[in-house]
Amino acid sequence: MAYSKTNNTPNKDISYLNKDYSQLKQNLVEFTKTYFPDNFNDFSESNPGMIFLEMASYVGDVLSFYIDTQIQETFIQSAQEKTNLLALAYNLGYKPSVTNASTTEVDLFMEVPAKGTSPYAPDFDYALTINKNSNFKTTGGESAITFTLENDVNFSISSSLSPLETIIHQTDGADNPEYYLLKKKGKVISGTPKTKTFEIGPSQRFLTLELSDKNIIKIESIIDSDGNSYLEVPYLAQETIFEEISNDTSNTPGLSQYSSDTPYLLKLKKVPKRFVARFLANNTLQIQFGAGITSNTDEDIIPNPDNIGLGVKDGRSLLDLAFDPSNFLFTKTYGETPKNTTLTVTYIVGGGVKSNVDSNTITRKNTVLTSDNIGGLDSGVKTTVINSIAVNNPQAATGGGPGDSIEDIRLNSISNASSQLRTVSKEDYIIRTLNLPPQLGRVAKAYIIKDDQISASTSSRISNPNSLNLYTLGYNSQNQLTPLNPATRQNLITYLEQYRMLTDSINIKNGFIINFAIEFDIVVFKNFNNQEVLLNSINSLKKYFDIQNWQFNQPILISEIFNVLGQVTGVQNVEDIRFKNKAGNALGYSKHSYDFGSATINNIIYPSQDIGIFELKYPNSDIKGRVVKY
């Protein structure tokens, strides 16, 4: 037995491993027998003294349980309580959802009058814009589901992002067009806009509001009684957000000519009026504002670069002190807090499994918001145009369901924390580029490699480790590959700038387009119609060479082409397949010519060393087939 160095008393052997009731009780009994044999030696259940041992075991068991539980709830991998999981998820930058909305594309129709004589054309002055937050309903009575339009749909323009279809809808007695039917697509989400107002009194630090609806999809806007907007940010310390501004002559005169393909430009906007929104365990939504007020100047909080290092009034030098670089980027007030005003909160409510509706069921107008693209329209004709608006969903709405489960929150939070919204690998850059929102321009293809340069001394190519070449291509209105226009390129630069590594330099370049034509000879079985088999063969090649299925540096496997044609019903044998390069801007093709013969090795047509992509640009004329007979 060991003795204490201070008071010459023996140290008692205590076990710290027993944590449940029975083990604690047994340990106390053994402890008492060892160290107090003369004071207590009756351990029968009838002995009143056992009450104290059992009470001590009970208290130890309860404390042990709560300590273990608290430790478990501090780690997202083991937490079980939803309140704790939500707090951990927000700390890791993930915002859980309490409901999932279904989405689909709808066909929107609008009738506009004709103008002109021989030839007639639609009068696009009356082609209105159907504004976002317009909503439509499914067929049915009280059980009808409401769907809300996510973006504006402008019927006056046609682009690769939003192509416009036009057909003659109504003619006069002389068979001349009177009205044209315009058709466009728009994306809708299952949900109904709702509003709630809050009366706000004197300034309150970190003002918190709560929306009691249980199935909120998102907050659309928060506007005070003076017309000021409060914008949502991931966390209150973030002072800038991406803002989409209309690409028109007033905002961007140098890029407005590309507005049909790039209707919006991406800008970074400073948002002193901001808020965060977080779901609580009971699925209600909590809104929190910052702690600042407009009377405080930024210099009170943000260090002035002119004053850094000058020292303070007590004579201490600041040259050897560490500064937090983030203090130059955001104020510690975390945004302005509203005061003495009325806040109007608009939010979308809906989603759930019941929002997954069949095709051709979203056919009723509920609240349609429209705006003119020019002024001075005839009110009667305009009313006729508005009344003609119709909607239908050719595809079913899918994606609706319950919100994140406990395991969803756990796994998504871990995944979100590991990504950290940064582009590090080659795949990160490609995915981030292709995720550019479509209203900012459509990036169809992306490929990234390290930059290299020609050495002046050896004339060999050497790698430039801190520079990357990002090759991109977009679509035109015919879904054909084309270089990105300057407006889309500028949006991509702004977008990637917020995510790229500090040491990475990105050179955005146009990929090379290699256009080609294909000819083939086939033998058809007897008792099959030659023209029908030939048409089916051409359609199979159209589907195979659909540009959606092709990427940069993807070779053409001639053996696969033989298989595609050989699987067409009625084809007995594929005799020959020939590829021809098509080049020349005057002919409507890419200016880059390519030697298919030299690039073909072992029945594989390889792309060039420069980053390029094969495109069958005009499948209706550049696929030619022939039925040969013996």
C-alpha positions in Angstrom: 0.0 0.0 0.0 1.4 3.4 -1.0 1.5 6.3 1.4 1.0 10.0 0.9 4.1 12.2 1.0 2.3 15.0 2.8 0.4 13.4 5.7 1.8 9.9 5.9 -1.7 8.4 5.2 -2.1 5.4 2.9 -3.4 6.2 -0.7 -6.7 4.4 -1.4 -6.9 2.3 -4.6 -9.9 3.7 -6.5 -11.3 2.3 -9.7 -12.5 4.9 -12.3 -13.7 2.4 -14.9 -17.0 1.3 -13.3 -19.8 3.6 -14.5 -23.2 1.8 -14.3 -25.3 1.2 -11.2 -24.5 -2.4 -10.5 -20.7 -1.9 -11.0 -20.7 1.2 -8.9 -22.5 -0.5 -6.1 -20.2 -3.5 -6.2 -17.2 -1.2 -6.2 -18.5 0.7 -3.2 -19.1 -2.5 -1.3 -15.5 -3.7 -2.1 -14.2 -0.3 -1.2 -16.0 -0.3 2.2 -14.8 -3.9 3.0 -11.2 -2.9 2.2 -10.9 0.4 3.9 -13.6 0.4 6.6 -13.8 -3.2 7.8 -14.4 -2.3 11.5 -17.0 0.4 10.8 -19.3 -1.4 8.4 -19.5 -5.1 7.8 -23.2 -5.9 7.3 -23.9 -5.7 3.5 -27.3 -7.4 3.6 -30.2 -5.8 1.8 -32.1 -5.4 5.1 -29.3 -3.2 6.6 -30.4 0.5 6.6 -26.8 1.5 5.9 -27.0 0.0 2.4 -29.3 2.9 1.5 -26.3 5.2 1.4 -24.3 2.9 -0.8 -27.2 2.4 -3.2 -28.0 6.1 -3.3 -24.4 6.9 -4.1 -24.5 4.3 -6.9 -27.7 5.8 -8.3 -26.2 9.3 -8.3 -23.0 8.1 -10.0 -25.0 6.1 -12.6 -27.1 9.2 -13.5 -24.1 11.5 -13.7 -22.2 9.0 -15.8 -25.1 8.7 -18.2 -25.5 12.5 -18.7 -21.7 13.0 -19.1 -21.6 10.3 -21.8 -24.7 11.7 -23.5 -23.3 15.3 -23.5 -20.0 14.1 -25.0 -21.9 12.1 -27.6 -24.0 15.1 -28.6 -21.0 17.3 -29.2 -19.8 15.2 -32.2 -21.9 15.2 -35.4 -21.0 11.5 -36.1 -22.7 10.4 -32.9 -25.3 13.1 -32.0 -28.9 12.0 -31.9 -30.9 15.0 -30.7 -32.2 17.0 -33.7 -31.5 20.3 -31.9 -27.8 19.4 -31.5 -27.5 18.1 -35.0 -29.0 21.3 -36.5 -26.5 23.4 -34.4 -23.6 21.3 -35.6 -24.8 21.3 -39.2 -24.9 25.1 -39.3 -21.5 25.3 -37.7 -20.2 23.2 -40.6 -21.9 25.4 -43.1 -24.8 23.1 -44.1 -28.4 24.4 -44.1 -30.8 21.5 -43.7 -34.3 21.4 -45.3 -37.6 20.6 -43.7 -39.3 19.8 -47.0 -38.2 19.0 -50.5 -40.1 20.6 -53.4 -40.8 19.0 -56.7 -39.8 20.8 -59.8 -40.5 20.5 -63.5 -40.4 22.5 -66.7 -43.7 23.9 -68.0 -44.7 25.0 -71.5 -45.9 28.6 -71.4 -48.0 29.9 -74.3 -48.9 33.5 -75.3 -50.9 34.8 -78.3 -49.6 38.0 -79.9 -51.0 39.9 -82.9 -49.4 39.8 -86.4 -47.9 42.8 -88.0 -46.7 43.6 -91.5 -47.9 42.3 -94.8 -46.3 39.6 -97.0 -44.4 38.5 -95.1 -46.3 38.6 -91.8 -44.5 38.3 -88.5 -45.4 38.3 -84.8 -45.6 41.7 -83.2 -43.0 41.2 -80.5 -43.9 44.6 -79.0 -46.8 42.7 -77.4 -44.6 39.8 -76.3 -44.7 40.3 -72.5 -42.5 38.9 -69.8 -44.1 36.5 -67.3 -42.4 37.4 -64.1 -41.0 35.1 -61.4 -43.3 34.2 -58.6 -46.2 33.8 -61.0 -48.0 30.7 -59.9 -50.1 28.0 -61.5 -52.2 25.1 -60.2 -52.9 21.5 -61.0 -56.3 20.2 -62.0 -58.6 19.4 -59.1 -60.4 21.3 -56.4 -59.2 22.0 -52.9 -56.4 19.3 -53.3 -54.8 21.3 -56.2 -51.1 21.8 -55.9 -49.6 25.3 -56.5 -46.4 25.7 -58.6 -44.4 28.9 -58.7 -42.3 30.2 -61.6 -38.7 30.5 -60.5 -37.4 33.0 -63.1 -38.7 35.6 -65.5 -39.7 34.2 -68.9 -39.3 36.9 -71.6 -41.3 36.1 -74.8 -39.7 38.9 -76.8 -36.3 37.2 -77.2 -35.0 33.7 -78.2 -31.7 32.3 -77.0 -29.9 29.1 -76.4 -30.9 29.4 -72.8 -34.6 30.0 -73.6 -35.5 29.3 -77.2 -38.8 30.6 -78.5 -41.2 28.7 -80.8 -43.6 30.5 -83.1 -46.6 29.2 -85.0 -49.6 30.8 -86.8 -52.5 30.5 -84.4 -55.3 32.4 -86.1 -56.0 33.7 -89.6 -58.5 36.0 -91.2 -60.9 35.3 -94.1 -58.1 35.7 -96.7 -56.0 33.1 -94.8 -53.6 35.8 -93.6 -52.1 35.5 -90.0 -53.9 37.5 -87.4 -52.4 36.0 -84.2 -49.3 34.0 -83.6 -48.8 31.5 -80.7 -45.5 31.9 -78.9 -44.2 29.1 -76.8 -41.4 29.1 -74.2 -40.3 26.9 -71.3 -40.0 27.9 -67.7 -39.0 26.1 -64.5 -41.5 25.9 -61.7 -41.3 24.7 -58.1 -44.1 23.3 -56.0 -44.8 26.0 -53.5 -47.1 28.9 -52.6 -45.8 32.5 -51.9 -46.9 33.7 -48.5 -46.2 36.9 -46.6 -46.0 37.9 -42.9 -45.3 41.3 -41.4 -43.5 42.2 -38.2 -43.6 45.5 -36.3 -40.1 46.3 -35.2 -39.4 48.8 -32.4 -36.2 50.3 -31.2 -32.8 48.9 -32.3 -32.1 45.5 -30.8 -28.8 43.6 -31.2 -29.2 40.3 -33.1 -33.0 40.8 -33.6 -34.6 37.3 -34.0 -37.9 36.6 -35.7 -39.7 33.3 -36.2 -42.0 32.0 -39.0 -44.3 29.4 -37.6 -45.1 27.6 -40.9 -43.7 24.0 -40.8 -42.9 23.5 -44.5 -41.0 26.5 -45.6 -38.9 26.0 -48.7 -37.1 29.4 -48.9 -37.3 33.1 -48.1 -37.9 35.2 -51.2 -37.5 38.6 -49.7 -37.5 40.8 -46.6 -38.4 44.4 -47.2 -38.9 47.2 -44.6 -41.5 50.0 -44.8 -39.0 52.3 -46.5 -38.4 49.9 -49.3 -35.0 48.7 -48.2 -34.3 45.0 -48.8 -32.5 42.7 -46.4 -30.6 39.9 -48.2 -29.9 36.4 -46.9 -26.3 35.3 -46.3 -24.8 32.0 -45.1 -23.4 33.7 -41.9 -23.7 37.3 -40.6 -20.0 37.9 -41.0 -20.2 37.6 -44.8 -20.6 41.1 -46.2 -20.8 40.4 -49.9 -23.0 38.3 -52.1 -23.5 37.6 -55.8 -26.0 39.8 -57.4 -27.6 39.2 -60.8 -28.2 42.5 -62.7 -30.0 42.8 -66.0 -27.7 42.8 -69.0 -29.1 45.9 -70.7 -27.8 49.2 -72.1 -28.3 51.1 -68.9 -26.4 48.6 -66.7 -23.8 47.2 -69.1 -23.7 49.0 -72.4 -20.6 47.2 -73.5 -22.1 43.7 -73.1 -25.8 44.3 -73.7 -25.5 43.0 -77.2 -25.2 39.5 -75.7 -28.3 39.8 -73.6 -30.2 37.1 -75.5 -27.8 34.4 -74.5 -26.6 36.1 -71.2 -29.6 38.0 -69.8 -27.9 38.7 -66.5 -24.4 39.7 -65.4 -22.9 38.6 -62.1 -21.6 41.3 -59.7 -20.4 41.3 -56.1 -22.6 43.4 -53.9 -21.9 44.7 -50.4 -24.9 44.0 -48.2 -24.9 45.9 -44.9 -28.6 44.9 -44.5 -28.5 41.1 -44.2 -29.8 38.2 -42.3 -29.4 34.5 -41.7 -32.2 31.9 -41.6 -32.1 28.7 -39.6 -34.6 25.9 -39.0 -35.3 24.9 -35.4 -36.0 21.4 -34.1 -39.8 21.9 -34.5 -39.3 22.8 -38.2 -40.1 26.5 -37.7 -37.8 29.0 -39.3 -35.8 31.5 -37.3 -34.5 34.7 -38.9 -31.7 36.6 -37.2 -30.3 40.1 -38.1 -27.0 41.7 -37.2 -26.0 43.8 -34.2 -25.0 47.1 -36.0 -26.7 50.4 -36.5 -26.3 52.8 -39.4 -24.9 55.6 -37.1 -21.6 53.7 -36.6 -18.9 54.4 -39.1 -17.0 51.5 -40.6 -13.7 53.0 -39.5 -14.8 52.5 -35.9 -14.6 48.7 -36.6 -12.5 48.2 -39.7 -8.8 49.2 -39.3 -7.9 52.1 -41.5 -4.9 51.1 -43.7 -3.5 54.7 -43.2 -3.3 54.1 -39.5 -1.9 50.6 -39.3 1.5 50.5 -37.5 1.4 54.1 -36.2 1.0 53.0 -32.6 -1.6 54.0 -30.0 -1.7 56.9 -27.6 0.0 55.0 -24.8 3.2 54.7 -26.9 3.0 51.1 -27.9 4.0 50.2 -31.4 1.7 48.1 -33.5 4.4 47.0 -36.0 5.0 43.6 -34.2 1.3 42.8 -33.5 -0.7 40.3 -35.5 -3.8 41.6 -37.3 -6.8 39.6 -38.4 -7.0 40.0 -42.1 -10.8 39.4 -42.0 -11.2 42.7 -40.1 -10.5 44.5 -43.4 -13.4 42.6 -45.1 -16.3 42.8 -42.7 -17.5 44.8 -39.8 -17.9 43.3 -36.3 -21.5 44.6 -36.2 -22.4 41.7 -38.5 -24.8 43.9 -40.5 -27.5 46.4 -39.7 -30.4 45.5 -37.5 -33.8 46.9 -38.4 -35.5 49.4 -36.1 -38.7 51.4 -36.0 -40.1 49.9 -39.1 -42.4 47.2 -40.5 -40.8 44.2 -42.1 -42.6 42.2 -44.8 -41.3 38.7 -45.2 -42.2 36.8 -48.4 -41.5 33.1 -48.4 -42.4 30.0 -50.3 -44.3 27.2 -48.5 -45.0 23.8 -50.0 -43.2 20.7 -51.2 -43.7 17.2 -49.9 -44.5 13.9 -51.5 -48.0 15.0 -52.7 -46.3 17.7 -54.9 -45.1 15.0 -57.3 -47.8 15.3 -59.9 -48.3 13.7 -63.2 -47.6 15.2 -66.6 -50.3 17.4 -68.2 -51.8 18.3 -64.9 -50.4 21.8 -64.3 -52.9 23.6 -66.6 -54.6 26.3 -64.5 -53.5 29.9 -64.0 -53.6 31.2 -60.5 -51.7 34.5 -60.2 -49.8 35.5 -63.3 -47.6 38.6 -63.1 -46.6 40.2 -66.3 -44.5 43.2 -67.4 -44.1 45.1 -70.7 -40.9 45.1 -72.5 -41.7 48.5 -74.1 -44.2 51.2 -73.3 -47.2 52.6 -75.2 -49.1 49.4 -75.8 -52.7 49.3 -76.7 -54.5 48.3 -73.5 -57.2 46.3 -75.2 -54.7 44.2 -77.2 -52.5 43.8 -74.2 -55.5 42.5 -72.1 -56.2 40.0 -74.9 -52.5 38.8 -74.8 -52.6 38.5 -71.0 -55.8 36.5 -71.1 -54.3 34.2 -73.7 -51.5 33.0 -71.4 -51.7 29.2 -70.9 -49.6 26.6 -69.2 -49.0 22.8 -69.3 -46.3 20.5 -68.0 -45.3 17.9 -70.6 -43.3 16.1 -67.9 -44.2 15.0 -64.4 -43.0 17.0 -61.5 -40.5 15.0 -59.4 -38.3 15.5 -56.4 -40.9 16.3 -53.7 -40.5 14.6 -50.4 -39.9 15.1 -46.7 -37.1 17.1 -45.4 -33.7 15.9 -44.2 -33.7 13.0 -41.8 -31.3 12.7 -38.9 -28.9 10.7 -41.1 -29.3 13.1 -44.0 -28.3 16.0 -41.8 -25.3 14.1 -40.4 -24.0 12.9 -43.8 -24.6 16.1 -45.7 -23.0 18.2 -43.1 -19.8 16.1 -43.1 -19.8 16.3 -46.9 -20.3 20.0 -46.9 -17.5 20.6 -44.4 -15.0 18.6 -46.5 -15.7 20.6 -49.7 -15.5 24.0 -48.0 -16.8 25.7 -51.2 -13.3 25.7 -52.6 -11.9 24.6 -56.0 -8.8 22.6 -55.4 -8.7 19.7 -57.8 -9.3 19.5 -61.6 -12.8 18.1 -61.1 -13.6 20.9 -58.7 -13.0 23.5 -61.4 -14.9 21.6 -64.0 -18.0 21.1 -61.7 -17.9 24.7 -60.5 -17.7 26.0 -64.1 -20.6 23.8 -65.3 -22.6 24.9 -62.3 -22.7 28.5 -63.5 -26.4 29.5 -63.2 -27.9 29.3 -66.7 -29.3 32.9 -66.6 -25.7 34.1 -66.4 -24.8 32.2 -69.6 -24.7 28.6 -70.6 -21.4 26.8 -70.3 -21.8 23.6 -72.3 -18.4 22.0 -72.1 -15.4 22.5 -69.8 -11.9 21.0 -69.5 -8.9 22.1 -67.5 -5.2 21.3 -67.7 -2.0 22.8 -66.3 -0.6 25.6 -68.4 2.8 25.1 -70.1 5.1 27.5 -72.0 7.9 27.2 -74.5 11.3 27.5 -73.0 13.4 30.2 -74.7 16.6 28.2 -74.2 15.6 24.6 -75.2 12.4 25.3 -77.3 10.7 22.6 -75.3 7.5 23.0 -73.4 7.8 23.5 -69.6 5.0 23.3 -67.1 3.7 26.5 -65.4 2.7 25.1 -61.9 0.7 28.1 -60.8 -1.4 28.6 -63.9 -4.3 26.6 -65.3 -6.0 26.6 -68.7 -9.7 26.3 -68.6 -11.2 25.4 -72.0 -14.9 26.2 -72.4 -17.6 26.2 -75.0 -21.2 27.2 -75.0 -24.4 26.6 -77.0 -26.1 28.8 -79.6 -29.9 29.0 -80.1 -29.7 25.8 -82.3 -27.9 23.9 -79.5 -24.7 23.9 -81.5 -21.3 24.5 -79.9 -19.9 28.1 -80.0 -17.3 30.0 -78.0 -18.5 31.8 -74.9 -19.6 35.4 -75.5 -17.8 38.1 -73.6 -20.7 38.6 -71.2 -20.7 34.9 -70.2 -16.9 34.9 -69.9 -17.0 37.8 -67.6 -19.7 36.1 -65.4 -17.5 33.0 -65.3 -14.5 35.0 -64.2 -16.5 36.7 -61.4 -18.0 33.4 -60.3 -14.7 31.4 -60.2 -12.9 34.3 -58.4 -14.8 33.6 -55.2 -13.8 29.9 -55.1 -10.4 29.6 -56.6 -7.2 29.0 -54.6 -5.2 32.2 -54.1 -2.1 30.8 -55.9 -4.1 29.6 -58.9 -4.2 31.7 -62.1 -7.0 30.7 -64.5 -6.7 31.3 -68.2 -10.2 30.9 -69.8 -9.8 29.8 -73.4 -12.0 28.6 -76.2 -11.9 24.9 -77.0 -11.4 23.8 -80.6 -14.4 22.6 -82.5 -13.9 19.9 -85.1 -16.9 19.5 -87.4 -17.4 16.5 -89.5 -19.8 14.6 -91.8 -20.3 10.8 -91.9 -21.2 8.5 -94.8 -22.1 4.8 -94.5 -23.0 1.9 -96.7 -25.3 -0.9 -95.4 -26.9 -4.1 -96.7 -30.6 -4.6 -95.8 -32.3 -7.9 -95.2 -34.9 -9.0 -97.7 -38.5 -8.2 -97.0 -37.5 -4.9 -95.3 -38.1 -1.5 -96.7 -34.8 0.0 -97.7 -35.8 3.6 -97.1 -37.3 2.9 -93.7 -34.2 1.0 -92.6 -32.0 3.8 -94.0 -34.0 6.4 -92.1 -33.8 4.4 -88.8 -30.0 4.1 -89.3 -29.6 7.9 -89.8 -31.7 8.5 -86.7 -29.6 6.1 -84.7 -26.5 8.1 -85.7 -28.1 11.4 -84.8 -28.8 10.0 -81.3 -25.3 8.6 -80.9 -23.6 11.9 -82.0 -25.9 14.2 -80.0 -23.6 16.8 -78.7 -24.9 16.4 -75.2 -23.1 13.0 -75.1 -19.7 14.3 -76.1 -16.9 15.9 -74.2 -13.5 17.5 -74.8 -10.8 15.1 -76.0 -13.3 12.2 -76.5 -12.2 10.0 -79.4 -14.5 8.5 -82.0 -14.6 4.7 -81.8 -15.4 3.5 -85.3 -16.2 0.0 -84.0 -18.9 1.5 -81.9 -20.4 3.2 -85.0 -20.5 -0.2 -86.7 -22.3 -1.6 -83.7 -24.8 1.3 -83.6 -25.7 0.7 -87.3 -25.6 -3.1 -86.9 -28.3 -3.0 -84.1 -30.8 -1.2 -86.3 -33.6 -3.6 -87.2 -33.3 -4.7 -90.8 -29.6 -4.1 -91.2 -27.8 -7.2 -92.4 -24.3 -5.8 -92.7 -22.4 -2.5 -92.4 -20.1 -2.4 -95.4 -18.3 0.9 -94.9 -18.1 4.1 -92.8 -16.4 7.2 -93.9 -15.7 10.5 -92.0 -15.0 13.8 -93.7 -13.9 17.1 -92.0 -16.1 20.1 -92.5 -14.5 23.5 -92.0 -14.9 27.1 -93.0 -16.9 29.9 -91.4 -18.4 30.8 -94.7 -20.0 27.4 -94.9 -21.3 27.6 -91.3 -18.7 25.3 -89.8 -15.7 25.8 -87.4 -12.7 27.5 -89.0 -10.5 24.6 -87.8 -9.7 21.9 -90.3 -8.6 18.4 -89.3 -7.0 15.5 -91.0 -9.2 12.5 -90.1 -7.0 10.1 -92.0 -3.9 10.9 -90.1 -5.8 10.9 -86.8 -7.2 7.4 -87.3 -5.2 4.7 -85.6 -6.6 1.2 -85.1 -10.1 2.3 -86.1 -10.1 5.1 -83.5 -10.2 8.7 -84.5 -8.2 10.7 -81.9 -8.6 14.4 -81.2 -5.7 16.8 -81.6 -3.2 17.5 -78.8 -4.9 20.9 -78.5 -8.1 20.7 -76.4 -10.9 20.0 -78.9 -14.2 18.3 -79.3 -15.9 16.5 -82.3 -19.2 17.9 -83.3 -21.7 16.7 -85.9 -23.1 20.2 -86.4 -25.7 19.6 -89.1 -27.0 16.0 -88.7 -29.9 16.5 -91.1 -27.4 17.1 -94.0 -24.1 15.7 -92.8 -25.3 12.1 -92.3 -25.6 10.3 -95.6 -26.4 6.7 -96.0 -26.6 4.3 -98.9 -28.1 0.8 -99.2 -25.9 -1.4 -101.3 -27.1 -4.6 -102.9 -25.4 -7.6 -104.3 
